[in-house]
Amino acid sequence: MRAVDVIMNKRAGKELTREELAFFIGGYAAGEIPDYQVAAWAMAVFFQGMSPGETAALTEVMLKSGSVMDLSGIPGPFVDKHSTGGVGDKTSLILAPLAASLGIRDPMMSGRALGHTGGTLDKLDSIPGYRTSLGREEFREILKKGGFAMTGQTRDIVPADRLLYALRDVTGTVESVPLITASILSKKAAEGAEALVLDVKFGSGAFMKDPQAGEALARSLADTGAAMGKGIIALLTDMNEPLGRMVGNFLEVEESLDCLEGRGPADLMEVTLELAARMAVLGGKAGNSAEGRRLCEEALTGGKPRELFLQNIQNQGGDLNKFLELRGKYRSPFSAGIRASRGGYISRIDAWQVGRAGVLLGIGRNRTEDAVCPTAGVCLHKKGGDPVKEGDLIMTVWASGEAGLQGALPQLAGAVSYSETPPPERKLILKEISA
């Protein structure tokens, strides 16, 4: 085979065989096929798409490009959750200890921020001493001891995805449904998850801008996952506004603890509880989502998820006393406020604009090698639907430096829309999708 023939076949809209995909992806992972040819192939996939069978074959080929986690000897069930990316989305930090409190083990392999979307690993790294690079045995021990473990993708776990993920980000092919599907499911299968709850987001702050595109991705994930023998439930959720009131690395860890203490914002708690309810169903702890949600609410009231969250900080090397001491105080000295330019109602705070401003503030990154600032962030004092008077404080903003702060403030002010009357209530969860 020749790499150029595989590219030309896909460019012509042909369905690639498993052998062609194994040759092409295997050659890329081995360093035998260069980035420029893979970039051409990815663009051909972006425009021509892939059949369900082709997507499943690509996922399995990527999975087999490296090693997988061995969770044998640890009692299950193993259920994980994955979000397609958003602004202020810290549900993983709340869900993992919540699921663990119900007797579900969550082997969570997460990523870092890229572009306007936040990254779970960057949030966890803001906790003093917390380690997100775990060896295999350490990952197993923490998972066995605390019910969940949080780690990043190692070089030998799905190396083809690690390479392709970075390439897609700089070649304009991030939104390709089959490439997203293969990326997510290959990683989740490699970490040992038997079932998966997917938070597929649509809206300005998501990669899929409209519900139709989001649903297409959700169906691709559900069908491909089912073909691989995984239990899959996807929720299509709104990401037109930031989720919760905090956007930023340490800020979002703080808000996650607030949620586990019963003080979480309504929108964040609604999405979190509905995702957790599906984890309970897939884990065999509940017969339906209503029963699953009730179990989750009872667990939060009892305090076990909070206990497991704090235990995990210690299990992964974090300084718990220092973390609790910094709570509410760990903020950059470069700060400013955004105030209402008029009275009326907040009709919307645009997630895309907030996320883009976050890169300037130091929350996120444009390139994988960029550093992020743990103390940068945005606190939303007002959200869509809230009444305001001219001059009311809408946001408090912290940045890694003065230049970033001044660059972000106009974007953040522009993210706020006003109306004379209350806006219609947003439906946070549009639908549930399974295979």
C-alpha angles and dihedrals in degrees: 000000000000124000091226091058091054090050093049093047091054092043087057091052096252121151109249117228124235088250093054091048093047090051094047100042093038091051091050093050090049093051093246097113114055128231094250093061093046089049089054091049092048091052090050089052090048092058101032100036125204135264118246091254092048091050091050091050091050090050093051092046091052091047091053092050088087144004130296133223114265108219096168113138093032114103114237166176096176113200127163136183128220131191123202089223138276147158119285090002106150097147093122091064091055099037099053097061091037092056091043090055088061093053096262118131116221116198096191121193109183140179141224132257117281124179114332096340124092126237127224093216093055090052093050092045088061089069107092110256096357112146121211095175104083128174118231097259093043090051090051093049094049091046091050094045102043105020094245140046129194119212143150128245111278124216093256097047109089094330090180090063093048090055096041094045092058092045094050090053093060099036101056095250100110094111096057106127097212093045092049090047094051092044095052099040097043090055094044093049090048093054091056102252113157093193135018138205112206126205101201108188131204131184139064094315094048132077088238104062101192134039093247092059090045092051091049089055093045092052092047091052094046095047095043092046091050090050087056091052096255125136106238134185120172127194119201105219136184118252101171089113130033114273113244125349101284127073115180140068107272090024091060093049087053092050091049090057089048088056092050088052093053096257101103125133114265097243094049093047093048094055093040095050093047091051091046091050090058090049088055090052095048090045091055094244096114135032094218141004094263091057090043092054092049090052091050093050091050091049092052091050090051093054099230096122091054090050091051092047092055091042090054091055088059094041090057096047100266123148100239096187091051091047093052090045091054094047109121092005109063099101136134116255089229102086143144141167133243113216132194112270091204142003128263126069134327101245094183145342104212113232094204093056092046091048093049091048088050090065089057091047091053099252094114139017141237094208131033091243095053117112122235129214117236093203098049120099153108129262113202108213090176130035138187111305096025119126116237140186122214109278096024114143109253101169141011111210131200124188138187090240144358096260092054091047094053092045093051100045097075091049092050092048089049091052091069119087124188136205137185093232132038112279119239113274113264119238102226097193114042101182148329119247129191134164 
